[in-house]
Amino acid sequence: MLSLQYDNSFIFQWKFVNLIVAFAAAKRRLVLDPNNTVFPHALRPITLLAGPSSQNVLHAKLVSAAHAIVHHTNSIFMKLYDEKHIKNIVLIGASKSGKTTLAETMLFEAGIIDRRGRVEDRDTVSDYHEVEHERGNSVYATTLHTEWRDYKINVIDTPGLEDFIGEVISSIRVSDTAVMVLHAQYGVEVGTELVWDYVDQYQKPTIIAVNHLDNEQANFQAVVEQAKAYFGAAVTVMQYPVNAGPGFNAVIDLLKMVMYKFPADGGKPEKLDIPESEQEQANALHNELVEKAAENDDALMEMYFEKGSLDEDELREGLKIGMMKHQVFPVFCLDARHNMGSGRLMGFIDNVAPSAVDMPPETSEDGQPIPCALNGPTVLFVFKTLLEPHIGKLTFFKVLSGEVRTGMELFNEKGNVTERLNQLMIADGKNRNTVERLKAGDIGCTLKLKNTFTNHTLCDKNFSLQVDPIHFPSPKVRAAIVAKNKGDDEKLSTVLAEIHMEDPTLEIEYNRELRQVILHGQGELHLAVTKWRLEHIYGMQIEYLPAKIPYRETIQRNAIASYRHKKQSGGAGQFGEVFLRIEPYVDGMPPLADYPVRETEEIALNWGGKLVFNNCIVGGAIDNRFLPSILKGVMEKMQEGPLTGSYVRDIRVSVYDGKMHPVDSNDVSFKIAGKMAFREAFHQAAPQLLEPVFDVEAAAPGGMMGDVMSEFQGHRSIITGMDTDNHQQVIKARTPQAELDRLYAALRNVTQGKAKVKAAFAEYAPVPADMQKKLSEEYSKKEEKEV
């Protein structure tokens, strides 16, 4: 309790503080320490002297102190929940479906915040990053929490755009239930389809929340039918709206068989009997719900046959079993913007949605289960890393087993380091509430772990293991990045490493062959946001350039050439002459027959393919000591091919003759002679430029296949097959890497973003003759300028 010095005229002020403290205690279900041991030093005694203006001053300071009390009761005395009373949900769905607004409403309904922010006003708890305010939509997955009827619900609000899919995947991985938010007008949108693949892959229990039911074009039934078409018969109506559209304010709840009618400003609804006009439809849908719940458990099915129905508790049990089996996806009704329906949704999450202890256990990399048990060893799985200005590195984790306490030391096997957790927090956007410990199943974060990153595991020192990691998708687009100020090159490398640490789906490649730093991302928007961050957060001016293609060069026929290097400059000169033969190399080709081979060296090239180097010198025309120098000269030219400066591969070189000088011959002379002889022979051997070709799969709705096929053909692709995947058609093709970025953008355009594209390197293949001529001429002009 606070200590104050005051005269009798200020007794009412003291009572005011007592009321605030009592309110804070009741709100957080706390027991206050009467001996003043519970508050931090900053809140201990406030001393004021009475005087003419001291009443107003005291009032202001008391109000300030009261606010501080509320804040610290929120942060220091967070109620500790056991593993059975913690529910972890992830909000997923297309952009603008209302996920962030729903999260805001859930926090408001639970009393975590006292006013609801709006995305348009840039003041929501979830979207708090500057780039999110700039763009008006979520870019990061944000961790929040709420408390509802003795349960703690951890909420992760995710982006709805494909470019930020990494944020979504990691959030799905650590959640126990996915809440798929659908727009009541647009239904299953592009982002929804993409995210669903990962929900299905992880077999997460799923709730479907139809939002924006106040929209003029809201069509609940159409959305449900569309959801069934995409997600299957597991889609199960739990509620339906009475009056969707402008003025929406009532739903029929089929589990409780009541009508909820919301006040104009939302909030707690009035429970009413189902109107007679809705009885027939409500009864029919209730029976479907009962059947769906019963079919997931033999005991419940027997009960259903025996009684002809199930009571509410039995329904909940059956629905939970069905959700765990991925055979029931309950559908709820929402108007999150007007605070209608979130309380009922949270109640269902409390009562029915599984907790971490109900879910199949996580597994280690070697397949060992990690049961979610409070009495087990402490195991934390890191699913997100975030760098916050003025704060530092935040590490977000899920407690898979045991309990974590402040000051605990845990071992990170991947980093081979012991980390001390000096501070534990529960995050609500940019606000972090300090806690002393977190139990199995909970989600939290900590500060400034030096050597622990996303996908790392922290555990008891005597229980070392690695949790099976999150597998992020391969990048789809790429661009070369350069700092406009050359003095920023070193800083750029450091910053890009930090950004990759936060976002594993953004890959950085320092390509020595192409002499470029290349960013690989999930889409053009992904790269654009990265550029925004570099410029606005890190203060670096950068630009994107086209990423070069790693071509390869080879030959198509045999050729012979020689080169004499002779240089005289006063003292000792340089002399070396080399005769060699080159030919295309393939595995299993017969040995050289034209010349006697004294020694053969086979070299597997770092960039792919081989070089076979034959020593065919007889009669001592060239000393053996000069052969390594000739090979070195050949290798130098193979690293900067004669045609376009690209790597050369798959060639057999045979040195069969030459000349040397007893004084002027040296290693440098024969290296130059070997390099130039190889260059001359290469140009005579029908040089061939090769380009990387990728296996590409594009899945899209069947009605779009004509446009998809046309785009493939327009980007030099060879169709290799067609297939079906659920309700989508799949085209398989071989596409040159030079066309991949443009193909991806074109497919996204003609399918309105519905095409799901994946690509993997297949082989190197010859480029068309006209393209080879153009690239070769460009390289020749570049060489002439440099000379």
C-alpha positions in Angstrom: 0.0 0.0 0.0 1.2 3.5 -0.7 2.3 5.8 2.1 1.2 9.4 2.1 1.6 12.4 4.4 -1.5 14.6 4.3 -3.9 16.5 6.5 -7.5 15.6 7.1 -8.8 17.6 4.1 -7.2 15.0 1.8 -8.8 11.9 3.2 -11.1 11.6 0.2 -8.0 11.5 -2.0 -6.6 8.5 -0.1 -9.9 6.7 -0.4 -9.6 7.3 -4.2 -6.3 5.5 -4.3 -7.7 2.6 -2.2 -10.6 2.3 -4.8 -8.1 2.2 -7.7 -6.0 -0.4 -6.0 -9.0 -2.5 -5.2 -10.2 -2.2 -8.8 -6.8 -3.3 -10.1 -6.8 -6.2 -7.7 -10.2 -7.3 -8.7 -9.6 -6.9 -12.4 -6.5 -9.1 -12.2 -7.8 -11.4 -9.4 -5.0 -10.5 -7.1 -4.3 -10.5 -3.4 -2.3 -7.4 -2.4 0.4 -7.5 0.1 -0.5 -5.1 3.0 3.2 -4.8 4.0 4.1 -3.0 0.7 6.4 -5.7 -0.6 4.6 -6.2 -3.8 5.2 -2.8 -5.5 8.4 -1.7 -7.1 10.5 1.0 -5.5 9.1 3.6 -7.9 5.7 3.3 -6.3 6.8 3.6 -2.7 6.0 6.5 -0.5 4.7 9.6 -2.1 5.2 12.5 0.3 3.5 15.8 -0.2 3.1 18.8 2.1 -0.2 20.6 2.5 -0.4 24.1 1.1 -2.6 26.5 -0.9 -2.3 24.6 -4.2 -1.3 21.2 -3.0 -4.8 19.7 -3.4 -4.6 19.8 -7.2 -1.0 18.7 -7.2 -1.9 15.8 -4.9 -4.9 14.8 -7.0 -2.7 14.7 -10.1 0.0 12.7 -8.5 -2.5 10.3 -7.0 -4.1 9.7 -10.4 -0.6 9.1 -11.8 0.1 6.7 -9.0 -3.2 4.9 -9.6 -2.3 4.5 -13.3 1.1 3.1 -12.3 -0.6 0.7 -9.9 -2.9 -0.6 -12.6 0.0 -1.0 -15.0 2.1 -2.9 -12.5 -0.6 -5.1 -11.3 -1.0 -6.0 -15.0 2.7 -6.7 -15.4 3.9 -8.1 -12.1 1.0 -10.1 -10.9 -0.1 -11.9 -14.0 -2.2 -14.8 -13.0 -0.3 -18.1 -13.5 -2.2 -20.7 -15.5 -1.6 -24.4 -15.7 -1.1 -26.3 -18.9 -4.8 -27.2 -19.1 -6.0 -23.7 -18.9 -3.8 -22.2 -21.6 -5.2 -22.0 -25.1 -3.0 -20.9 -28.0 -4.7 -19.7 -31.2 -3.5 -18.2 -34.4 -5.7 -15.8 -36.5 -5.2 -16.5 -40.1 -6.9 -15.5 -43.3 -6.7 -13.1 -46.3 -5.7 -9.5 -46.0 -8.5 -7.2 -44.9 -10.6 -10.1 -43.5 -10.5 -8.4 -40.1 -7.9 -10.5 -38.1 -6.3 -7.5 -36.4 -9.7 -5.9 -35.6 -10.8 -9.3 -34.1 -7.7 -9.4 -31.9 -8.3 -5.9 -30.7 -11.9 -6.7 -29.9 -11.0 -9.9 -28.0 -8.5 -7.9 -25.8 -11.2 -5.2 -25.2 -13.9 -7.7 -24.3 -11.6 -9.4 -21.7 -10.6 -6.0 -20.2 -7.0 -6.2 -21.2 -7.4 -2.8 -22.9 -9.9 -0.1 -22.1 -10.6 1.1 -25.6 -10.5 -0.4 -29.0 -8.0 0.9 -31.6 -8.6 0.9 -35.3 -6.4 -0.2 -38.2 -7.3 3.1 -39.9 -6.2 5.1 -36.9 -2.9 3.2 -36.6 -3.5 2.6 -32.9 -4.3 -1.2 -32.6 -2.3 -3.3 -30.1 -1.3 -5.7 -32.9 -0.2 -3.6 -35.8 2.3 -1.4 -34.0 5.3 -1.4 -36.4 6.0 1.7 -38.4 5.9 -0.2 -41.7 2.4 -1.6 -40.8 1.2 1.9 -40.2 2.7 3.0 -43.5 1.1 0.1 -45.4 -2.2 -0.2 -43.5 -1.9 -4.0 -43.1 -0.1 -6.6 -41.0 3.5 -7.4 -42.0 4.6 -9.1 -38.7 2.9 -11.8 -36.7 2.1 -10.2 -33.3 1.7 -12.1 -30.1 -1.0 -11.0 -27.7 -2.9 -12.5 -24.8 -6.3 -12.3 -23.2 -8.0 -13.9 -20.2 -11.5 -15.2 -20.4 -13.4 -17.1 -17.7 -10.4 -18.5 -15.9 -8.6 -19.4 -19.2 -5.6 -17.7 -20.7 -5.8 -17.3 -24.5 -2.6 -16.6 -26.3 -3.4 -15.0 -29.6 -1.1 -14.6 -32.6 -2.4 -12.1 -35.2 -0.8 -12.9 -38.6 -0.4 -11.1 -42.0 -2.7 -12.0 -44.8 -0.4 -11.6 -47.7 1.6 -14.4 -49.3 4.8 -12.3 -49.2 4.9 -12.7 -45.4 4.1 -16.4 -45.3 7.0 -17.1 -43.0 5.4 -15.2 -40.2 2.2 -17.2 -40.7 3.9 -20.6 -40.8 5.9 -20.2 -37.6 2.7 -18.9 -35.8 0.7 -21.9 -37.0 3.4 -24.2 -35.8 3.3 -23.1 -32.1 -0.5 -22.6 -32.0 -3.0 -25.3 -30.9 -6.0 -24.0 -32.8 -6.3 -22.0 -36.0 -9.0 -19.4 -36.3 -9.6 -18.9 -40.1 -11.2 -15.5 -40.6 -13.3 -15.2 -43.7 -14.8 -12.0 -45.1 -18.6 -12.4 -45.3 -18.6 -10.9 -48.8 -15.5 -12.5 -50.4 -15.4 -15.9 -48.7 -12.3 -18.0 -49.4 -9.8 -15.6 -50.8 -6.3 -16.0 -52.2 -4.5 -15.7 -48.9 -6.9 -18.1 -47.3 -6.1 -20.9 -49.8 -2.4 -20.5 -49.3 -2.5 -20.5 -45.5 -4.8 -23.5 -45.5 -2.1 -25.7 -47.0 0.0 -25.2 -43.8 -3.0 -25.6 -41.4 -3.7 -28.9 -43.2 0.0 -29.9 -43.2 0.2 -29.4 -39.4 -3.3 -30.9 -38.9 -4.2 -28.0 -36.6 -7.8 -27.9 -35.1 -9.6 -25.1 -37.0 -12.4 -22.7 -36.3 -13.9 -20.7 -39.1 -15.0 -17.2 -38.2 -17.2 -15.4 -40.8 -16.5 -11.7 -40.2 -17.9 -8.4 -41.6 -21.5 -9.7 -41.4 -22.6 -6.1 -41.4 -21.3 -5.7 -45.0 -23.9 -4.8 -47.6 -22.8 -7.8 -49.8 -22.5 -10.2 -46.9 -23.7 -13.7 -47.9 -23.2 -16.2 -45.0 -24.6 -19.2 -46.8 -22.5 -18.6 -49.9 -19.4 -18.3 -47.7 -20.2 -21.6 -46.0 -20.8 -23.4 -49.3 -17.5 -22.0 -50.6 -15.7 -23.1 -47.4 -17.1 -26.6 -47.8 -15.9 -26.7 -51.4 -12.4 -25.8 -50.4 -12.0 -27.4 -46.9 -14.4 -30.3 -47.2 -17.4 -31.7 -45.2 -15.7 -30.9 -41.9 -17.0 -27.4 -42.2 -19.8 -27.4 -39.5 -22.2 -24.5 -38.9 -22.2 -23.6 -35.2 -24.0 -20.2 -35.6 -25.8 -18.5 -38.4 -26.8 -14.8 -38.7 -30.5 -13.8 -38.5 -30.1 -10.5 -40.4 -26.7 -10.3 -42.2 -26.0 -7.0 -43.9 -26.4 -3.4 -42.6 -28.0 -3.6 -39.2 -26.7 -7.0 -38.4 -27.1 -7.7 -34.7 -28.4 -11.2 -34.1 -27.2 -14.8 -34.5 -28.7 -18.2 -33.8 -26.3 -20.4 -31.7 -26.8 -24.0 -32.5 -24.9 -25.4 -29.6 -26.8 -23.5 -26.9 -30.0 -23.2 -29.1 -30.6 -19.6 -28.3 -30.6 -16.3 -30.2 -27.9 -13.8 -29.2 -29.0 -10.2 -29.9 -26.3 -7.5 -29.6 -26.8 -3.9 -28.5 -26.1 -1.2 -31.1 -22.6 -0.6 -29.8 -21.8 -4.3 -29.4 -20.6 -6.1 -26.3 -22.5 -8.5 -24.2 -25.6 -9.9 -26.1 -29.0 -10.5 -24.8 -30.1 -14.2 -24.7 -33.4 -14.7 -26.4 -35.5 -17.6 -27.5 -35.1 -18.6 -31.1 -37.9 -16.9 -33.1 -40.6 -19.1 -34.5 -39.6 -18.1 -38.0 -36.1 -19.6 -37.4 -37.1 -22.7 -35.6 -37.2 -25.1 -38.5 -33.8 -24.0 -39.9 -32.3 -24.0 -36.4 -33.6 -27.5 -35.6 -32.3 -28.9 -38.9 -28.8 -27.4 -38.4 -28.8 -28.4 -34.7 -29.4 -32.0 -35.7 -26.6 -31.8 -38.3 -24.4 -30.5 -35.5 -25.4 -33.3 -33.2 -24.7 -35.9 -35.8 -21.3 -34.4 -36.6 -20.3 -34.4 -32.9 -21.5 -38.0 -32.4 -19.8 -39.5 -35.4 -16.3 -38.7 -34.0 -16.6 -41.0 -31.0 -18.1 -44.5 -30.6 -19.4 -43.9 -27.1 -21.1 -40.7 -28.2 -22.5 -42.4 -31.2 -24.1 -45.1 -28.9 -25.5 -42.3 -26.7 -26.9 -40.6 -29.7 -28.6 -43.8 -31.0 -29.9 -44.4 -27.5 -31.3 -40.9 -26.6 -31.8 -39.5 -30.1 -29.7 -36.5 -29.2 -26.8 -35.2 -27.1 -26.8 -32.7 -24.3 -24.5 -29.6 -24.4 -21.6 -31.1 -22.6 -21.7 -34.2 -24.8 -21.8 -32.0 -27.8 -18.7 -30.1 -26.6 -16.9 -33.4 -26.1 -17.8 -34.6 -29.5 -16.8 -31.4 -31.2 -13.5 -31.3 -29.4 -12.7 -34.9 -30.6 -13.7 -33.9 -34.1 -11.5 -30.8 -34.1 -8.6 -32.9 -32.9 -9.1 -35.4 -35.7 -9.5 -32.5 -38.2 -13.0 -33.7 -39.0 -14.9 -30.7 -37.5 -14.3 -27.0 -38.4 -16.9 -25.1 -36.4 -18.3 -21.9 -38.1 -18.9 -18.8 -36.0 -20.4 -15.4 -36.9 -18.7 -12.1 -36.2 -18.8 -8.4 -36.7 -15.5 -7.7 -35.0 -15.6 -4.0 -36.0 -18.8 -3.5 -33.9 -17.8 -5.9 -31.2 -20.3 -8.6 -31.9 -19.6 -12.3 -31.4 -16.0 -12.3 -30.0 -17.2 -13.2 -26.5 -19.0 -16.3 -27.7 -16.0 -17.3 -29.8 -13.7 -16.9 -26.8 -16.1 -19.0 -24.7 -15.9 -21.8 -27.3 -12.1 -21.6 -27.4 -12.1 -21.9 -23.6 -14.6 -24.8 -23.4 -13.9 -26.8 -26.5 -10.7 -25.9 -28.4 -7.8 -28.1 -27.3 -4.9 -26.9 -25.1 -1.3 -27.9 -25.8 -1.6 -30.8 -23.4 -4.4 -32.2 -25.5 -2.5 -32.0 -28.8 -0.1 -34.6 -30.1 3.3 -33.9 -28.6 6.0 -32.1 -30.4 8.9 -34.2 -31.6 12.7 -33.9 -31.7 14.7 -34.1 -34.8 15.3 -37.8 -34.2 11.6 -38.4 -33.8 11.3 -38.6 -30.0 8.1 -37.2 -28.5 8.2 -34.3 -26.1 5.0 -34.5 -24.0 3.5 -31.2 -22.8 3.8 -32.0 -19.0 4.5 -29.6 -16.1 6.6 -32.3 -14.4 8.8 -32.9 -17.4 12.2 -31.4 -18.2 12.2 -27.7 -19.3 12.1 -27.4 -23.1 11.6 -24.2 -25.0 11.2 -23.9 -28.7 12.1 -20.6 -30.3 9.7 -19.7 -33.1 10.4 -16.0 -33.7 13.2 -13.5 -33.4 12.6 -9.7 -33.4 14.9 -6.7 -33.2 13.2 -3.8 -31.6 14.6 -0.3 -31.7 15.9 0.9 -28.3 15.1 -2.6 -26.8 17.3 -5.1 -28.7 16.7 -8.7 -29.6 13.4 -10.3 -28.5 13.2 -14.1 -28.5 9.7 -15.6 -28.7 9.3 -19.1 -27.5 6.7 -21.8 -26.6 7.2 -23.8 -23.4 6.9 -27.4 -24.7 7.6 -29.1 -21.4 8.3 -28.3 -17.8 8.4 -24.8 -16.4 10.7 -21.8 -17.1 11.6 -19.3 -14.4 13.4 -15.9 -14.3 17.2 -16.4 -14.0 17.1 -20.0 -15.3 20.0 -21.2 -17.3 19.2 -23.4 -20.3 21.4 -25.1 -22.9 21.2 -24.5 -26.6 22.6 -27.5 -28.4 22.6 -25.9 -31.8 24.5 -22.8 -30.6 26.5 -25.0 -28.2 26.0 -22.3 -25.5 24.2 -21.9 -22.2 21.8 -19.0 -22.1 20.5 -17.2 -18.9 16.9 -15.9 -19.1 17.2 -12.8 -17.0 13.7 -11.6 -17.8 10.5 -13.4 -18.8 7.6 -11.5 -20.5 4.2 -12.0 -22.0 3.8 -9.8 -25.0 0.8 -7.7 -26.1 2.1 -6.1 -29.2 4.8 -3.5 -28.1 3.7 -3.9 -24.5 5.5 -6.6 -22.5 4.3 -7.8 -19.1 7.0 -9.1 -16.8 6.3 -12.5 -15.2 8.4 -14.7 -12.9 7.6 -18.0 -14.6 5.8 -19.7 -17.4 4.4 -23.2 -17.5 4.2 -25.9 -20.1 2.0 -24.9 -23.1 2.5 -21.2 -22.6 4.0 -18.7 -25.0 6.4 -15.9 -23.9 9.5 -14.0 -24.8 12.8 -12.9 -23.3 15.5 -10.3 -24.1 19.0 -10.3 -25.4 19.8 -14.0 -25.9 23.1 -13.7 -27.8 23.3 -17.0 -29.5 19.8 -18.3 -29.7 17.6 -17.8 -32.9 14.5 -19.0 -34.6 14.2 -22.8 -34.7 16.6 -23.2 -31.8 15.8 -25.3 -28.7 16.6 -24.4 -25.1 16.4 -27.1 -22.5 17.7 -28.5 -19.2 21.4 -29.2 -19.4 20.9 -32.8 -18.7 18.2 -33.2 -21.3 19.8 -32.0 -24.5 17.7 -32.2 -27.7 16.7 -30.3 -30.8 13.0 -29.8 -31.7 12.1 -30.6 -35.3 12.5 -27.2 -37.0 9.9 -25.1 -38.9 10.4 -25.7 -42.6 10.0 -22.4 -44.4 9.2 -22.2 -48.2 11.8 -21.6 -50.8 12.0 -18.0 -52.2 10.2 -17.2 -55.4 11.8 -13.9 -56.6 15.2 -12.4 -56.4 17.0 -9.1 -56.9 20.6 -7.8 -56.6 21.0 -5.2 -53.9 23.6 -2.4 -53.8 24.1 0.5 -51.4 24.0 3.8 -53.1 26.7 5.0 -50.8 29.7 2.7 -51.3 30.8 3.4 -47.8 27.7 1.6 -46.5 28.7 -1.8 -48.0 29.9 -3.2 -44.8 27.0 -1.9 -42.8 24.6 -3.3 -45.5 26.0 -6.8 -44.9 25.5 -6.5 -41.1 21.9 -5.2 -41.5 20.9 -7.8 -44.0 22.2 -10.5 -41.6 19.9 -9.0 -38.9 16.9 -8.9 -41.2 17.5 -12.5 -42.2 17.7 -13.4 -38.5 14.2 -12.0 -38.1 12.8 -13.3 -41.4 14.3 -16.7 -42.5 12.2 -16.6 -45.7 14.4 -13.7 -46.9 17.6 -15.3 -48.0 20.9 -13.4 -48.6 23.4 -14.7 -51.2 26.8 -13.3 -51.6 27.5 -14.6 -55.1 31.2 -14.4 -55.9 30.6 -15.8 -59.4 28.1 -13.0 -60.3 29.8 -10.4 -58.1 26.4 -9.5 -56.7 24.6 -9.6 -53.3 21.3 -11.2 -54.1 18.1 -11.1 -52.0 15.8 -14.0 -52.4 12.2 -13.3 -51.3 8.6 -14.5 -51.4 7.4 -11.8 -53.8 7.9 -8.3 -55.0 6.1 -6.9 -52.0 8.4 -8.8 -49.7 11.4 -7.2 -51.3 9.7 -3.8 -51.3 9.1 -3.9 -47.6 12.7 -4.9 -47.0 13.8 -1.9 -49.0 11.5 0.3 -46.9 12.9 -1.0 -43.7 16.5 -0.5 -44.9 15.8 3.1 -45.8 13.4 4.1 -42.9 14.6 2.0 -40.0 18.3 1.7 -40.8 18.7 4.9 -42.7 20.4 3.3 -45.7 19.8 4.3 -49.3 19.8 1.2 -51.5 18.7 0.1 -54.9 17.7 -3.1 -56.6 19.2 -4.3 -59.8 18.4 -7.3 -62.0 20.1 -10.4 -60.6 22.5 -11.9 -63.1 22.0 -15.5 -64.4 24.8 -18.0 -63.5 25.3 -19.2 -67.1 27.8 -22.0 -67.9 30.0 -22.5 -71.0 31.1 -25.6 -72.7 32.0 -26.9 -76.2 30.4 -29.1 -78.8 33.3 -30.4 -80.9 37.1 -31.1 -80.8 39.7 -28.3 -81.5 43.4 -27.9 -81.5 45.3 -24.7 -80.8 48.7 -23.5 -79.7 50.1 -20.3 -78.2 53.6 -19.0 -77.8 54.2 -16.5 -75.0 57.4 -14.6 -75.5 58.5 -11.4 -73.7 61.9 -9.8 -73.6 62.7 -6.8 -71.4 66.4 -6.3 -70.8 67.2 -9.1 -68.3 65.7 -12.5 -68.2 62.7 -12.8 -70.5 59.6 -15.0 -70.6 59.1 -17.9 -72.9 56.6 -20.7 -73.1 54.8 -22.5 -76.0 51.9 -24.9 -75.5 50.0 -27.1 -78.0 46.8 -28.6 -76.7 43.6 -30.3 -77.8 40.2 -29.8 -76.2 37.0 -31.9 -76.6 33.6 -32.2 -74.9 33.7 -34.4 -71.8 31.0 -36.8 -70.7 31.2 -39.5 -68.0 32.3 -42.8 -69.4 33.9 -41.5 -72.6 36.8 -43.6 -74.0 40.4 -42.7 -73.2 42.3 -40.4 -75.6 43.6 -42.5 -78.5 45.4 -39.8 -80.6 48.2 -39.1 -78.2 50.0 -41.3 -75.6 48.6 -40.2 -72.2 51.3 -40.2 -69.5 49.2 -38.8 -66.7 45.6 -37.9 -66.2 44.1 -35.6 -63.5 40.3 -35.5 -63.1 38.9 -32.4 -61.4 35.4 -32.0 -60.0 34.6 -28.3 -60.5 33.1 -26.3 -57.6 30.5 -24.9 -60.0 29.5 -28.3 -61.5 30.8 -30.5 -64.2 34.4 -31.7 -64.6 37.7 -30.9 -66.2 40.0 -33.8 -67.3 43.6 -32.8 -67.9 45.9 -35.1 -69.8 49.7 -34.8 -69.9 50.7 -36.2 -73.3 54.2 -34.7 -73.5 56.9 -37.0 -74.9 60.6 -36.4 -75.5 60.9 -33.7 -72.8 59.4 -30.9 -75.0 58.1 -29.4 -71.8 59.4 -30.2 -68.3 56.9 -31.9 -66.0 57.4 -29.0 -63.5 55.6 -26.7 -65.9 52.5 -28.8 -66.4 50.8 -27.6 -63.1 51.3 -24.0 -64.4 49.6 -24.9 -67.7 46.7 -26.4 -65.7 46.5 -23.3 -63.6 46.3 -21.1 -66.7 43.5 -23.4 -68.1 41.6 -23.2 -64.8 41.9 -19.4 -64.7 40.2 -19.2 -68.1 37.6 -21.7 -67.1 36.6 -19.4 -64.2 36.0 -16.6 -66.7 34.9 -18.3 -69.9 35.8 -16.9 -73.3 32.2 -16.6 -74.4 30.5 -14.5 -71.7 32.8 -14.6 -68.7 30.8 -17.5 -67.1 32.2 -20.7 -65.6 33.3 -23.4 -68.1 32.5 -27.0 -67.5 32.8 -30.6 -68.9 35.9 -30.3 -71.1 38.9 -32.7 -71.6 42.2 -30.9 -72.2 45.2 -32.7 -73.6 48.6 -31.0 -73.7 50.6 -32.9 -76.4 53.5 -30.6 -77.4 55.3 -27.4 -76.7 58.6 -25.6 -76.4 60.7 -24.1 -73.7 63.8 -22.0 -73.3 66.6 -23.0 -71.0 66.8 -19.5 -69.4 63.5 -17.6 -70.1 61.0 -20.4 -69.4 59.2 -20.2 -66.1 55.8 -20.9 -64.4 54.3 -17.6 -65.4 55.2 -18.1 -69.0 53.5 -21.5 -69.2 50.5 -20.3 -67.2 49.9 -17.6 -69.8 50.6 -19.9 -72.7 48.2 -22.5 -71.4 45.5 -19.9 -70.7 45.7 -18.4 -74.2 46.0 -21.7 -76.0 42.8 -22.9 -74.2 41.1 -19.6 -75.2 41.9 -20.0 -78.9 40.8 -23.7 -78.9 37.6 -22.9 -77.1 36.5 -20.4 -79.8 37.1 -23.0 -82.5 35.2 -25.8 -80.7 31.6 -24.6 -81.3 31.2 -23.0 -77.9 27.8 -23.5 -76.3 26.3 -21.3 -73.6 24.2 -23.2 -71.0 21.5 -21.7 -68.7 20.0 -23.1 -65.5 16.6 -24.6 -66.0 14.1 -25.2 -63.2 11.3 -27.7 -62.7 8.2 -25.6 -62.1 4.8 -26.6 -60.8 1.9 -24.2 -60.9 -1.4 -25.1 -59.3 -4.5 -23.0 -60.1 -8.3 -23.4 -60.5 -9.2 -25.4 -63.6 -10.9 -22.5 -65.3 -7.6 -20.6 -65.4 -5.5 -23.3 -67.1 -5.7 -21.7 -70.5 -4.1 -18.5 -69.3 -1.6 -20.4 -67.2 -0.6 -22.5 -70.1 -0.2 -19.5 -72.3 2.1 -17.8 -69.8 4.3 -20.8 -69.6 4.6 -21.0 -73.3 5.4 -17.3 -73.5 8.3 -17.7 -71.1 10.3 -20.3 -73.0 8.9 -23.2 -70.9 8.5 -26.8 -71.9 5.4 -28.4 -70.5 6.3 -31.8 -69.0 2.9 -32.9 -67.6 -0.4 -32.1 -66.0 -2.1 -33.3 -62.8 -4.9 -32.6 -60.4 -4.6 -31.6 -56.7 -8.0 -31.5 -55.0 -10.0 -28.8 -56.8 -7.0 -27.4 -58.6 -5.1 -28.3 -61.8 -1.4 -28.5 -61.8 0.9 -27.8 -64.7 4.5 -29.1 -64.7 7.1 -27.5 -66.8 10.8 -26.8 -67.4 11.5 -23.1 -67.3 14.8 -21.2 -67.7 15.9 -19.2 -64.6 16.1 -16.1 -66.7 12.3 -16.3 -67.2 11.3 -17.3 -63.6 10.8 -13.9 -62.0 8.7 -12.7 -65.0 6.8 -16.0 -65.1 5.9 -15.8 -61.4 4.7 -12.2 -61.8 2.7 -13.1 -64.9 1.0 -16.1 -63.2 0.2 -14.1 -60.2 -1.5 -11.5 -62.5 -3.5 -13.8 -64.7 -4.8 -15.9 -61.7 -5.4 -12.9 -59.4 -2.9 -14.4 -57.1 -4.5 -17.8 -56.9 -1.6 -19.7 -58.6 0.6 -21.6 -56.2 4.0 -21.9 -57.8 7.1 -23.8 -56.7 10.4 -24.3 -58.5 13.5 -26.4 -58.0 16.7 -26.5 -60.0 16.7 -29.3 -62.6 19.7 -29.0 -65.0 21.8 -26.8 -67.3 20.5 -26.7 -70.9 21.7 -24.9 -74.1 20.3 -21.4 -74.6 18.8 -20.4 -78.0 21.3 -19.4 -80.6 20.1 -15.8 -81.0 20.2 -15.4 -77.2 23.8 -16.8 -77.1 24.9 -14.4 -79.8 23.4 -11.4 -78.0 25.0 -12.3 -74.7 28.4 -13.0 -76.3 28.4 -9.7 -78.2 27.5 -7.8 -75.0 30.4 -9.5 -73.2 32.9 -8.7 -76.0 31.9 -5.0 -75.9 32.4 -4.9 -72.2 35.9 -6.4 -72.6 36.8 -3.9 -75.2 35.8 -1.0 -72.9 37.8 -2.4 -70.1 40.9 -2.7 -72.3 
